[in-house]
């Protein structure tokens, strides 16, 4: 409470008072800085307020974020008081896995399935499915056993630093097949009325 008193030369006084009420600022908390993998998202909530203005131009209480950036929101309440908060969002890329096109090999032969990995930190963990058909399932380039039927192979690559995941698959087709055994035994001569046993 503020009181002002004015006195003149005759000793007369006049007083007035003013009460100033300080309204609290709106509470704005976007949470801690966030990191997630490509393909994910986070909903940022500015909390209760009268109006909202995000740095990106949105005017809603919540926004959905899918890309790396610094996100700032200003919230204004019904008393025209405003407050802001900032959050950093980092979206890590998924490894991009390329096993190349499907191809064919000869019956009962093996092959090395080569992979090309891009994006990510450069440090990866490898996991091939179909383990019974491969000599090693935790390497970038896997060697098959001798295949006698077409097989589908899938490689999942996990970024060892960020935990982000990528995968690809390939079909190895088999051409040819086992050789047929042909009986080359020369013909046998018998007389009419006789029989032969095998």
Secondary structure, DSSP 8 states (H G I E B T S, - for coil): -EEEEEE-TTS-EEEEEE-------------S-EEEETT--EEEE--S-SEEEETTS--SSEEEE-S-EEEEEEEE-TTS-EEEEEEEEEEE---EEE--S-EEEETTB--EE--EEESS-S-EEEEES-GGGBS-SSSSSEEB--BSS-EEEEEEEEETTT--EEEEEEEEEEES---------------TT-----
